[in-house]
Amino acid sequence: MQRDAPALPHPFAAGVLWPGGSGPPIIPGDPDAGAIGLIALPVLAGEPMGPVRHLVRHAPSCGLLFALVLAACRAPPDGTCVDTPFTVRDSAGVVIATTGECDARRAVGWVVETHPELELGGDGRGDASEFFRIQGARQLANGMLAVLDGGDREVRFFGEEGGFLFSLGREGRGPGEFLDPLVMGLHPPGPDHDSLGILVYDRRLRRFTWTSTDSSFRMVSPVFSEDVGRVVGWVGGQLLARRYAGVSVVGVPGVHPDPGPEAFLLMDPGTGEVRVVAEVPVPGSFEHVFDGMGQAEFLPFEVPIRHAVGRDRFYVVAEKRPEVWEFDGEGALRRILRVDARTRVATREDLEAFTRMRVRTTTSPEAAAHWGTVYRDTPWRREIPAFDELQVDDGGFVWARRYSIDPGPFRQWVVFAPEGRALGTVDVPTELRVEQFGHGLVLGLWRDSLKVEHVRRHTLLRAANQAQGSTSPPAPPTPQEGPEAWEFGD
């Protein structure tokens, strides 16, 4: 059974830019103006391309146009940030916490040590610290580490210093067994279960298993009354899932004109009742043929929809703007964490940089030659996204990674305090796929030159005045930060 989804306070809009100038690029308007409108920008020159022109879901309004013109007039011509105070206001029942760009761009004063203080994997001993297809890793409150090895279908527990302790699980369909497991987090499926462990969801068996540090496990098999899509978490006693509602692009060469929304759903595990709580636009994609096979790819400057799950709420980044949407355990949009900054407009030089990155990171000369030409005939988004990854730690701090076309050795993560203020940025090694931000650690996955999987734990040194959740503004920018050091989307 499924109930109708409530409408979000602000609908979405999307647009593409065609190399051949066959349609106008469009950008989302200010969500505070009510329904989001669109405004046309000049089209860059290029080669002719395809029949689909552009996507328009809402017409522009005078109020929107005024807001955009006002924002453009407010932006300083030299590219420096606008120093505005932190504000919190209510908009139709949704709290909007807005941080000025100057505060958000500063280094927050937290340091992630470059070299890991603990590393598991790749030592050649063939023991429990050798992994294949890691499907998640977490450090628990007592210091123990839990790593889910998808190859062996087991959860391995290690001591705080990395010594192997025990494992739970094996391949199979019985109690404590897995076929296609994935770590879902540190929060147990039920408010009265307070043991330490990790929550595992089996995508084929469609059940949860709470694996505890006392070597026990507890299974929860929800009632699935319909296909809810991809289960991504357990929030406030309900299942959180994502379901793509559009038309598949498989087998349809070229660009898919309107892929339709992707829905976030909450499902009661006892009854199977499903509620669609949010619908977000799917990133634009296209199909191309390489080595005789059709392949689907995101358009340039498009990133997947990102979400993060806490104990009783979840967060979503689904648009280009520098903001994070916070939903409560019932699926209601409660707060928007926003940075008062401009969304950068993509240029032809950005597309060339994107193409060079794609060519450099391919695995064969044939693939490099292919990618060197395919983007010349592909439409691309006019805007650079603000964020491309999202995490939330147990202290209530939200971490959003800035998008970069061609990252260097470090990536900047913007840290939002529990009150909603953006404290500033923290540099994290680019090659680390972050699994968890903790009070004094960053835990992630890393592959060496041979593609061998490792679990790495880096020390995170938080500023003394913010280590326990204080949200005092960070120090002024360091002298080496110039006007070009910050802009959402590199």
C-alpha positions in Angstrom: 0.0 0.0 0.0 1.3 3.4 -0.9 0.1 6.9 0.1 0.4 9.9 -2.1 3.6 11.9 -1.6 3.3 15.4 -0.1 4.6 18.1 -2.3 8.0 19.5 -1.4 8.0 23.2 -0.5 10.1 24.0 -3.6 9.9 22.0 -6.8 12.9 21.4 -8.9 14.1 22.4 -12.3 16.9 21.2 -14.5 18.6 22.1 -17.8 21.3 21.2 -20.3 23.6 23.1 -22.5 23.9 21.9 -26.1 27.3 22.3 -27.9 25.5 23.3 -31.1 23.5 26.2 -29.6 20.2 24.4 -30.3 18.7 25.4 -27.1 19.2 27.7 -24.1 20.9 26.6 -21.0 18.9 27.2 -17.8 19.7 27.5 -14.2 17.5 27.0 -11.1 16.1 30.0 -9.4 16.0 30.9 -5.7 13.9 28.3 -3.8 12.7 31.0 -1.4 10.7 32.6 -4.2 8.2 29.7 -4.1 8.1 27.6 -7.3 11.5 27.4 -8.9 11.7 29.2 -12.2 14.2 29.2 -15.0 16.2 31.8 -16.7 18.0 31.5 -20.1 21.7 32.3 -20.5 23.8 32.8 -23.6 24.6 29.5 -25.4 28.2 28.6 -26.1 29.2 27.8 -29.6 29.9 24.3 -30.7 28.8 21.5 -33.1 25.2 20.7 -33.8 23.7 18.0 -31.6 20.5 16.1 -31.3 16.8 16.9 -31.3 16.3 17.6 -27.6 16.6 21.3 -26.8 16.2 21.9 -23.2 14.1 21.0 -20.1 11.6 23.5 -18.7 9.4 22.5 -15.7 8.4 25.9 -14.3 8.2 29.3 -16.0 10.3 32.2 -14.7 8.7 34.8 -12.5 9.4 38.5 -12.1 10.2 37.8 -8.4 12.8 35.2 -9.4 14.3 37.4 -12.1 14.6 40.2 -9.5 16.3 37.8 -7.0 18.8 36.7 -9.6 19.6 40.2 -10.7 20.0 41.3 -7.1 22.3 38.4 -6.4 24.4 39.3 -9.4 24.6 42.9 -8.4 25.6 42.0 -4.9 28.6 39.8 -6.1 31.9 41.7 -5.9 33.6 42.1 -9.3 37.0 40.8 -8.0 35.6 37.3 -7.1 36.1 37.8 -3.3 33.4 36.4 -1.0 30.5 38.4 0.5 30.8 38.8 4.2 27.3 38.2 5.5 26.2 37.1 9.0 24.8 33.7 10.0 21.0 33.8 10.0 18.3 31.3 10.9 14.8 31.9 9.7 11.5 30.1 9.1 10.1 29.6 5.6 6.7 27.9 5.5 7.7 25.7 8.4 11.2 24.9 7.1 14.1 26.4 9.0 16.7 27.9 6.7 20.2 28.3 8.3 22.4 30.4 6.1 26.1 31.0 6.5 28.0 33.8 4.7 30.4 32.7 2.1 33.4 34.2 3.9 32.8 32.1 7.0 32.2 28.9 4.9 35.3 29.3 2.8 37.7 29.6 5.8 39.8 26.7 7.0 37.9 25.5 10.1 41.2 24.8 11.9 40.7 21.0 12.0 43.5 18.9 10.7 43.4 15.4 9.1 46.8 13.8 9.3 48.1 13.0 5.9 49.5 9.6 6.8 47.1 7.0 8.4 47.8 6.1 12.0 46.2 2.6 11.3 46.1 0.6 8.1 44.5 -2.8 7.5 45.0 -4.8 4.3 47.7 -5.5 1.7 50.3 -7.0 4.0 50.4 -10.2 1.9 49.8 -12.5 4.9 46.5 -13.8 3.6 44.9 -13.5 7.0 41.8 -11.6 8.2 43.3 -8.2 7.2 43.2 -9.2 3.5 40.0 -8.0 1.9 38.0 -8.5 -1.3 35.1 -6.2 -2.1 34.8 -4.3 1.1 31.2 -3.2 1.5 31.6 -0.9 4.4 33.7 -0.1 7.5 33.0 1.6 10.8 34.8 2.3 14.1 32.5 1.7 17.1 32.3 3.7 20.3 34.5 1.3 22.2 37.3 1.6 19.6 36.7 -1.7 17.8 36.6 -1.6 14.0 34.1 -3.6 11.9 34.8 -4.3 8.2 32.3 -6.0 6.0 34.1 -8.2 3.4 31.7 -8.8 0.5 33.8 -11.6 -1.0 33.7 -13.8 2.1 30.3 -12.5 3.2 31.4 -11.8 6.7 31.8 -9.0 9.2 35.3 -8.9 10.7 36.0 -7.2 14.0 39.4 -5.7 14.9 40.7 -4.2 18.1 41.5 -0.4 18.3 45.1 -1.1 17.4 44.2 -3.3 14.4 44.5 -6.8 15.9 41.9 -9.3 14.5 39.3 -10.4 17.1 36.5 -12.5 15.5 34.2 -12.6 12.5 30.5 -13.1 12.0 28.7 -14.4 9.0 29.3 -16.6 5.9 27.7 -17.2 2.6 24.2 -18.7 2.7 20.6 -18.0 3.4 20.3 -19.1 7.0 20.5 -17.0 10.2 23.7 -15.0 10.3 24.4 -15.7 6.7 24.6 -13.3 3.7 24.4 -13.3 -0.1 24.8 -9.6 -1.0 25.5 -7.6 2.2 26.1 -3.9 2.6 26.9 -1.9 5.8 24.0 0.4 6.7 25.5 2.2 9.7 26.0 2.0 13.5 22.4 2.5 14.5 20.4 -0.7 15.5 17.0 -1.4 14.0 15.0 -0.4 17.0 15.1 2.3 19.7 15.4 -0.2 22.5 18.5 -2.0 21.2 21.6 -0.3 22.6 24.4 -2.9 21.9 27.5 -1.9 20.0 27.8 -3.3 16.4 26.9 -2.5 12.8 23.7 -2.9 10.8 24.0 -5.0 7.6 21.4 -5.1 4.9 21.3 -8.0 2.4 20.1 -6.8 -0.9 19.2 -10.3 -2.2 17.7 -11.7 1.0 16.0 -8.4 1.7 16.7 -8.5 5.4 18.7 -6.7 8.1 21.2 -8.3 10.5 22.4 -6.5 13.6 25.9 -7.9 14.2 27.1 -7.1 17.7 30.4 -6.9 19.4 29.4 -9.7 21.8 29.5 -12.1 18.8 25.7 -12.2 18.5 23.4 -11.3 15.7 19.7 -10.4 15.4 17.8 -10.5 12.1 15.0 -8.2 11.1 12.9 -9.2 8.0 10.7 -6.3 7.0 7.4 -6.8 5.2 7.8 -5.7 1.6 4.4 -5.0 0.1 5.9 -3.7 -3.1 9.1 -2.9 -4.8 10.4 0.0 -2.8 13.6 0.3 -4.8 17.1 0.4 -3.2 17.1 0.3 0.6 19.7 2.8 1.9 19.1 3.0 5.6 17.1 2.7 8.8 15.7 6.0 10.1 13.7 6.4 13.3 12.3 2.8 13.1 11.5 3.0 9.4 13.2 1.8 6.2 14.6 4.5 4.0 14.8 3.6 0.3 15.4 5.3 -3.1 13.4 4.4 -6.2 14.0 5.7 -9.7 10.7 6.7 -11.1 11.8 7.7 -14.6 12.2 5.8 -17.9 15.3 3.7 -18.3 17.8 4.9 -20.9 19.2 1.5 -21.6 19.0 0.7 -25.3 18.2 4.3 -26.2 21.2 5.9 -27.9 21.8 9.5 -27.3 20.7 11.8 -24.5 17.7 11.0 -22.4 15.6 14.2 -22.5 13.7 13.9 -19.2 14.8 11.0 -17.0 12.1 11.7 -14.4 12.6 12.0 -10.6 14.1 9.7 -8.1 12.0 9.2 -5.0 13.0 8.9 -1.4 10.6 6.6 0.5 9.9 5.6 4.1 8.5 2.1 4.7 6.9 0.7 7.9 8.8 -2.6 8.4 5.8 -4.2 10.1 3.1 -3.4 7.6 5.0 -2.6 4.4 3.2 0.7 4.1 5.2 3.1 1.9 5.3 6.9 1.8 7.1 8.9 -0.8 8.6 11.7 1.2 10.7 13.5 -1.5 11.4 13.5 -5.2 14.6 14.8 -6.6 15.8 15.3 -10.2 17.9 12.5 -11.6 21.3 13.7 -13.0 21.3 13.9 -16.8 22.8 11.0 -18.7 23.6 9.8 -22.1 24.3 6.5 -23.9 27.3 5.9 -26.2 28.9 2.9 -27.9 32.4 1.8 -27.0 34.0 -1.4 -28.0 30.7 -2.5 -29.6 28.7 -2.1 -26.4 26.3 0.5 -25.3 27.2 2.3 -22.0 25.4 4.9 -19.9 27.3 7.8 -18.5 26.5 11.0 -16.6 26.6 14.2 -18.6 29.6 16.5 -17.8 29.3 18.2 -14.4 26.6 15.9 -13.3 27.0 14.0 -10.0 24.8 11.3 -8.4 22.2 12.2 -5.8 23.9 12.0 -2.4 22.4 11.3 0.9 23.5 10.6 4.5 21.6 8.8 7.3 21.6 9.6 11.0 19.8 7.9 13.8 16.6 9.8 13.5 17.0 11.9 10.3 18.5 11.9 6.9 20.2 14.5 4.6 20.1 15.0 0.8 22.2 16.9 -1.7 20.3 16.9 -5.0 20.9 20.1 -6.8 23.7 22.4 -7.9 23.3 24.9 -5.1 25.5 24.9 -2.0 22.9 23.6 0.4 22.0 20.4 2.3 18.4 19.3 2.9 17.6 17.8 6.3 14.5 15.5 6.8 13.3 14.1 10.1 12.4 10.5 10.8 8.9 11.0 9.5 10.2 12.3 6.1 9.3 15.9 6.7 11.7 18.6 5.3 12.8 20.4 8.5 15.8 22.4 7.7 18.0 23.6 4.8 21.7 24.2 5.6 22.8 26.8 3.1 25.9 28.8 2.1 25.2 32.2 0.7 27.5 31.8 -2.3 27.1 32.0 -6.1 26.9 28.8 -8.2 29.7 29.0 -10.7 28.8 28.9 -14.4 30.6 26.3 -16.5 32.8 27.4 -19.4 34.2 25.8 -22.5 37.6 25.7 -20.6 35.8 23.7 -17.8 34.6 21.2 -20.4 38.1 20.8 -21.8 39.5 20.2 -18.3 36.8 17.6 -17.6 37.7 15.8 -20.9 41.4 15.9 -20.0 40.6 14.4 -16.6 38.4 11.7 -18.2 41.1 10.8 -20.7 43.9 10.7 -18.1 41.9 8.3 -15.8 41.0 5.8 -18.4 42.4 2.3 -18.4 43.4 1.9 -22.1 44.6 3.9 -25.1 41.4 3.0 -26.9 39.3 4.3 -24.1 41.3 7.5 -23.9 40.9 8.1 -27.6 37.1 7.5 -27.3 36.7 9.9 -24.4 38.8 12.5 -26.2 36.1 12.8 -28.8 32.8 11.8 -27.2 32.4 15.0 -25.1 32.7 17.2 -28.2 29.2 15.9 -29.3 27.6 15.7 -25.8 25.4 18.3 -24.2 26.6 19.5 -20.8 25.2 21.3 -17.8 25.8 25.1 -17.6 26.4 25.0 -13.8 29.1 23.5 -11.7 27.7 21.5 -8.7 28.5 22.7 -5.2 28.8 19.3 -3.5 29.4 15.7 -4.6 29.6 13.7 -1.3 27.8 13.8 2.0 28.4 12.4 5.5 27.0 13.0 9.0 28.8 12.0 12.2 27.4 10.9 15.5 28.0 14.4 16.9 25.5 15.9 14.5 28.1 17.6 12.2 27.2 17.4 8.5 30.1 17.1 6.1 29.6 18.0 2.4 32.5 17.6 -0.1 33.1 20.3 -2.6 32.9 19.3 -6.2 36.1 19.4 -8.2 36.5 18.8 -11.9 40.1 17.5 -11.6 41.0 17.1 -7.9 44.5 17.5 -6.5 45.9 15.5 -3.6 43.3 16.9 -1.2 39.6 17.6 -1.3 37.8 20.2 0.8 34.8 19.2 3.0 32.5 21.9 4.3 31.5 21.2 7.9 28.1 22.2 9.2 27.7 22.3 13.0 24.6 20.9 14.6 23.0 24.4 14.8 23.3 24.6 11.0 26.3 27.0 10.7 29.0 26.2 8.2 32.1 26.3 10.3 34.5 26.2 7.3 36.5 23.6 5.3 38.7 20.6 6.2 41.2 19.1 3.8 40.9 15.3 3.4 43.2 13.1 1.1 41.6 12.7 -2.3 42.4 9.0 -2.6 40.5 8.2 0.7 36.9 7.1 0.1 35.5 8.3 3.4 33.3 5.8 5.3 33.1 7.7 8.6 33.9 11.0 10.3 34.4 10.4 14.0 35.3 12.6 17.0 39.0 12.2 16.4 39.2 10.1 13.3 38.5 9.8 9.6 37.9 6.2 8.5 38.0 5.3 4.8 38.9 2.9 2.1 42.0 3.2 -0.1 43.4 1.2 -3.1 47.1 0.9 -3.8 48.7 0.9 -7.3 47.7 -2.8 -7.6 44.1 -2.0 -6.7 44.5 -3.9 -3.4 41.9 -2.8 -0.9 43.0 -1.2 2.4 41.1 0.3 5.4 42.8 3.4 6.7 42.2 5.4 9.8 43.5 9.0 9.9 43.7 11.2 13.0 41.4 14.1 13.0 42.5 17.0 15.2 39.6 19.3 15.9 40.0 22.9 17.2 39.7 23.0 21.0 36.8 25.4 21.0 34.8 23.2 18.6 35.8 19.6 19.6 32.7 19.2 21.8 30.2 20.8 19.5 30.8 24.5 20.1 29.9 26.5 17.0 32.0 29.6 17.4 33.0 31.1 14.1 36.4 30.0 12.8 39.5 32.1 12.7 40.0 34.6 9.8 41.3 33.2 6.5 45.0 32.6 6.4 47.1 35.0 4.3 47.8 32.5 1.5 44.1 32.3 0.8 43.5 34.6 -2.2 40.3 35.6 -4.0 40.5 32.5 -6.2 40.8 30.0 -3.3 37.1 29.6 -3.0 34.2 29.2 -5.4 31.6 26.4 -5.3 32.7 24.1 -8.1 36.3 24.0 -9.2 
